[in-house]
Amino acid sequence: MQAIRKFEASRVIVVMVLHDLNLAARYADKVLALLCSQSIAFGSTAEVITKEVVEALFATRVSVLSHPEYSTPIVLGQ
């Protein structure tokens, strides 16, 4: 993931498909949440990786906390 960040200086756009929300929260600038091929949320990681969105995506209860060092969301299963 660090290697991909090097592209940022070159102004290259990188599109990735990730199912690990914590990885996406740490490295993505924008997140698109899809459910059954339909967009349910798009925006910054803080806007998209919320308790409500994650629970809708995965049909399970979660806690979403803030990473103490990076100030990004952290998703924990309950």
C-alpha positions in Angstrom: 0.0 0.0 0.0 2.9 2.4 0.7 4.1 1.8 -2.9 0.8 2.9 -4.2 1.0 6.2 -2.3 4.1 7.0 -4.4 1.9 7.3 -7.4 0.2 10.2 -5.7 3.1 12.5 -6.4 2.8 11.6 -10.1 -0.9 12.6 -10.0 -1.8 9.1 -11.1 -5.3 7.9 -10.2 -5.5 4.4 -8.6 -8.8 2.5 -8.4 -8.8 -0.5 -6.0 -11.4 -3.0 -4.9 -10.9 -3.7 -1.2 -13.1 -5.7 1.2 -10.9 -4.8 4.2 -12.5 -1.6 5.4 -9.7 -0.9 7.9 -7.2 -1.0 5.0 -9.4 1.2 2.9 -9.8 3.6 5.8 -6.1 3.9 6.3 -5.1 4.4 2.6 -8.0 5.6 0.5 -8.9 9.2 -0.2 -12.4 8.4 -1.3 -14.6 5.3 -0.8 -17.5 4.0 -2.9 -19.7 1.5 -1.0 -21.7 -0.8 -3.2 -24.5 -3.1 -2.2 -25.9 -5.4 -4.9 -24.2 -3.2 -7.6 -25.9 -0.1 -6.2 -24.0 2.8 -4.7 -25.1 3.4 -1.1 -22.4 5.8 -0.1 -19.5 7.8 -1.7 -17.1 10.2 0.0 -14.2 10.4 2.4 -13.5 7.5 4.6 -15.0 9.3 7.6 -18.2 9.9 5.6 -18.6 6.4 4.3 -17.1 4.1 6.9 -19.8 4.7 9.5 -21.7 2.2 11.7 -24.8 2.7 9.7 -23.2 2.1 6.3 -21.1 -0.8 7.4 -24.0 -2.6 9.1 -26.1 -2.1 5.9 -23.3 -3.5 3.8 -22.5 -6.6 5.8 -25.8 -7.2 7.6 -24.0 -7.5 11.0 -23.5 -5.3 14.0 -20.2 -3.4 14.2 -18.5 -0.7 16.2 -16.7 2.0 14.3 -14.0 3.8 16.4 -11.4 6.4 15.5 -7.8 5.3 15.1 -5.7 7.1 17.8 -2.7 7.8 15.6 -4.2 8.3 12.1 -7.7 9.6 12.9 -9.2 7.2 10.5 -12.2 4.9 11.2 -11.6 1.4 12.6 -14.3 -1.2 12.1 -14.7 -3.9 14.8 -17.1 -6.8 14.6 -19.4 -7.4 17.6 
